[in-house]
Structure formats: C-alpha cells, structure tokens
Amino acid sequence: MKAAQFSRFGGPEVLEIVNLPEPHAGPGEVRVRVRAAGVNASDWKKRSGQMDEGLPQTLGYEAAGVVDEIGDGVEGTRLGDAVVGMGGGGAAQAEYAVLSTWVPIPDSLDFVGAAALPSTVETAARALDQLGVARDVTILINGASGSIGSAAVQFAVARGARVIGTASPATHDYLRSLGAEPVAYGEGMVERVRAIAPEGVDSALDVAGSGVLPELIDLAGGAENVVTIADVAGARQYGVHFSSGGDGRADYAIALATRLIDEGRFRIPVGKTFPLDDIAEAHRAGESNVVRGKLVLTVG
C-alpha cells in the first residue's frame, strides 16, 4: 500500500510516498480503506526530529474510510461501514489504516470533514476534563480560533461554561458564532480579560503556546488551574500541567462531536485538502500557518 514516510529528519522535502505491507485488524480493531486522513502539528514535529528518534517513521493517527476488515471481538460494525477514528499505529496517512477507536460517520459529514475531527476533538475534550470545566464556570482559552481552540470553545459551551477566547481581531466574529467572548491577544490581554471578567477566570487553557502562561496563571488564580497543550518548556518552568495523550485519552469526544454536528451545534472547518502524494505541501502549509482550519489528506 502507499503510505507517507520519512527516513531522515529534516524539512518537508524528506517526506516520501512509499510502498509498505498492508496492516491487518487485530482483536477489537477494524481496518479501513482510507478516504481521508488528518494532518497535525505533531506530524512535522516528528519529521523534524523533535519527538521521536527511530527511523524510518510513518505518519498519521486519525482517518476516515470504509471498513474492509474486522478483528475478533468487534460487534456492531459491518464491512462497508463508513467510519472515522483513531489508531493507525502511526501510519494512518496511507491507503489502509487500522483503527482502535471509531464511530460511524453521520450523513451530515463527508470523509474529509470526518477526518478533521478525531485528534482535534480528543485533545480539546481531554484538556477540558483535566481542568474540570463544567456548567457555570468561566474558562479562558488562549488561541481559541484554531482547530483545537474552536473545538474546546464548543465543548465548553456545550457543558454550560462561560468561554472567553483570545485570538486575532479578524477571527472575533467567528468566535462569537461559536459562543465565546473574544478578546485580542498581545500586549494588554490581561487588562482586556479583566475588563469583562473583573475577578479573573476559573481556569485557562493554552492552545497557542505563545508565551503567556504567567498571564494565564495570574488570571486563573494559580498554575493548578492552567493546562497547556503547546508550551512544554513553559509548563516545566511555571508548574503548569502539559496535557498529552499519555494522560489518558478522551476517545468519547469523537462520538460526542459527531452527535453535536448532527444537532447543528459543532463544526471544525477544513482549511485545505491535499492529495496524499502532496503531503510535503501539506506540511509546508501547516508549518507556515498560512491556512486557517484543519488540513486533511485525501486518499484514493
């Protein structure tokens, strides 16, 4: 099968489309013929050598496709079902992927829109869980207009929380449409937040990694009330929890997101799609931040 791989660390130019043996579904798993696969910041961090050491490496943990193989013990899923999920063994950006967690794709979503969901919504829900976000609390989300930030805003609103989101002024109308109260990031952000929340906030989530953890700690009343998914060094320096998949996954978020989408209460915009063969261009677009919205590879 065709799959994305790199055999040396470096820029997007090290990415290749290679032929690998097809994977097979194990117990409790399904294999899908991939139609679309999500692209995430972790992909170019891996490719540049920031995360793992082993070579060669394949890419991708989320995919949408059609079930063509079912492992032992799986019930409620049939061959030919359209599903979206996570797994892939780090090789979901390929013609076939094995999923360990999956849900049916609702009629309101196509394969591309479905592939934009798993990693984004799992990350957002996990961070909100760690912060204990619930009804009648106020959360500040730093970097609220990106894919993960948008998901966190919508999940928090669905929980009944008040959401304040930092983002560039050009995205403020978008954030309002999601149910957030937008404020501009940059110098004076703390004062702008306090203008609408004089006593500060109950918790803060840093999605952007823009070096504002001290300000978030101040607004949230302590490092224990702040979670970051983007600032590893800052988390160590200031005693803030860095959320990662090793903390325990919020896999329920995929089914929740598809249900809310069907109800018209959730959306993750797809910024741009690329054929699998153009994976290097997808990485360039992601690293340069020239595309707003989720990047998705189309396969087949």
N, C-alpha and C positions, 0 to 999 in steps of 0.2 A: 504494500500500500504506500501511497505518497504521504510523507509526513515532514513537518518542519523540524530542522535540527541544526545545531552548530557544533563544530569540532574544535574550535578555539574561541577564546574570549576576545571581544572587540566590539566594533560598531555594527550597524545593521548589515554591512557587507559580508559578515561571517555567516549569515544565515543561508541555509541551503534547503532545497526540497529533495529528499532522498527516498529511496525505496526501502521499507522495513517490513518484517514479517507482520501479518495481521495479528492483533491481540484477540483473546477469546474470553468470554464471560466466565467468571468463577462463581462459586456459591454466593447467592444473594446479589448478583450483579446482572446487568444487561449490556449487550454490545449494540451500538447504533452505527448505522451508516450515516456519517456526519454530513449535515447540510450547512451548518454554520457553527463557528466557534468564537468565543470571546477572546479579546486581546487585553492584557492588563499590564500595569506598570511593573509588576513582578517579572514579566517576560523579559523586558530589556534590562532589568537589574540582574537577572540570571545571566543573560547573554553577555553583559559587560563584566561578569565575574564578581559581583557584589554579594551574591547569596550562596552559591554552591561551588564546589571545587572539581567535581567529577566531569569528565569529558569522554565521549560526546554527550550532549544533552538534547532531549526533545522538549517540546513546549506545549502548554495548554492543559487546563484543569476543568474547563466548562465547555459543554457542547449541546447542540440541539440536533436531533436527527430522527431516523426511523429505526425502531428496534428490529434487528435481524438475527439476534442470538440471545437466548435466555438461560441464565445459570440456574443451578439446582436451588430449590427453596423459594424461588420467586413466584409470588402469586399476584393476580390482579393486573398483570401486564401481558400483552399478546404480541406475537410477531406482527410487524406492520404498524404498531402504535407510534404516533409522533410524540416524542418526549424531550424534555430538557433536564439537564442535571450536571452533577459534578463527579469527578473521579479521573478517569483518563490516564492515571499513572504518570501524569506529567506529559502526556502525549495526545491530548485531545485535538490539537491542531493538525489533523490528519484525516484520511478518508474513513477510518474506523476508530471508535473510541469505546472503552469500557467504562460504564458509569456505576458508581456505588450508591448514589442518591439521585433520584429522578422523580419527576411528576409529569402528568400529561400536559401537552401544550393546548391551551384553550383556543376556541375558534377565533377569539379576538386577537390572537398573536400569530405572526408568521415565524418561520425558523430564525430569521435574523433578529427580530425583536425578542424572541425567547432566549437566544444565546447571549444577549446583553445582560441577562438577569443574574445567574447563579452566584458568581463571585461577588458581584456588587452588592446584592441584597443580603447575602450571608455575612459579609463584612460589616455592613451597616447595622443589621439586627444584633450581631454579636456585641458590638461596641455599646449599643443602647442597653442591652441586657446587663453588661458589666457596670454601667452607670446607674442601673435601676430606674430607667426612665419609665414613668407611668403617668396616669391622669393627674392633672393639676400641678405638675412640676414644670419648671422653666429650664430649658436646655439651650445653650449657645453652641452652634455648630460653625466652626471655623473652616471655610471652604465649602459652603453649602450648595453651590451651583453646579459642581461636578457630578459625575455619575454616582459615586458613593455618598457624597453630601446630599444629593437630591433624594436618594433612597432613604437616608437617615431622617431627613426632614419629613418625608411622607409617612414613614413608620412611626415617628414620634407623634405626628399629628393624629394618626390613627389610634394611638394609645391615649389620646386626650391631653397631651402635653402642650404647653406653650413653647414655640420654637422661635428663636432669634438666630438669623443666619448671616454670617459675614461673607461678602462677595463683592465683585466689582459693580459699580452702579449700573452698568449695561445689563446686568442679569437680575436686577431687583424686581422688575415686573414678573419675571419668570418665578422667582422665589415666592412672591405674593400669591401667584396662582397655585402654588403647592401648599399654601397655608402658613408660610413663615413670615416673620417680620424682618426685613432686610436692613442691614447696616453696612456701610462701606468699611473695608479693611484698610490697613495702613495707619499712619500716624493719627492719633486721636480716636482710635477704635474703642478704647476703654470708656472714654467720655461719652461717645455716641451710644454705647450699650447702656451705660448708667442713666442716660437721658430717658430711656424707655423702660429701664428696669433699675430703679434707684437703689434697691437693696442687693443688686447683683443677681446671679442665677444659681440654680440648684446644682447644675453640672455643666460640663463643657466637653465637647468632642472636637478634637483637632484632626481634620481630614487633609488639610493643605500642607502641613509641615513647614509653615512659613516663619518659624522662629518666634512665635507668640505665646509659648507655654507659660512664661511668667505672668503675662497679662490674663491668660485664661485662669491660672491658679488664683490670681487676685479676685477676679470676678466670681469664681465659683467657690471661694472660701476655703481653698486648700487643695493640695496636689491629689489627695484621695478622691476628689470629685471631678478629676480630669482624666480622660483617656485620649491617647493619640494612636493613629494608625500609620503615621507618616514620619515621625521625628524620633528615631531610635536614640540618637545622641542626646537630644533634649530630654527624653524620658529618663535616661540614666542620670543626667545632671540634676534634674529637678524633682526626681522621685515620682514621676508620673507613670501610670501603667501603660505599657505599649501592647496593644491588642494584636494578637496573631492567631492563626488557626490552631496553634498548639494549645490555646487556652480552652479548647472545647468549641466545636462548631455549632452554628445556629442554622442547621440544614433545614429546619422548618420554614425558614424565610422564603424559600423558593415557592413552596405551595401557597404561602400567605400572599406573596407578591402576585402570583397568577390569579388568585381569588380577587384581590383588590383591583387588579387590572380589569377583570370581568365586570366589576362593580363600578368602573369608571373613576376609581379613587387612587390610582397609582400609575406612574409612567416613568420609564427610563429612556430618554431619547437616544437613538442611534446616530452618532455623528457622521460616520462614514463606513462604508464596507470596502473590502479589498478581496480579490481572489486569493486563495491560498498561495498561489505562485508569487504573489506580490507582497509576501509577508515583510520583506525588508522595508518596503514603502510604508506599511502599517506601523512599523517600529519608528520610522523617521517622523511620521505624523504624530505618534503618541509622545515621543520624547520632546518634540518641539512645541507641544501644546497649541498647535495651530487649528485643531479640530475640537469643537465643543460637543460633548456627548461620547457615548461608548463606541469603541472601534470593534468591528466584527469582521472575521474572515468568512467568506463563502466558499463552500467545498462542493464540487460536483455540479 
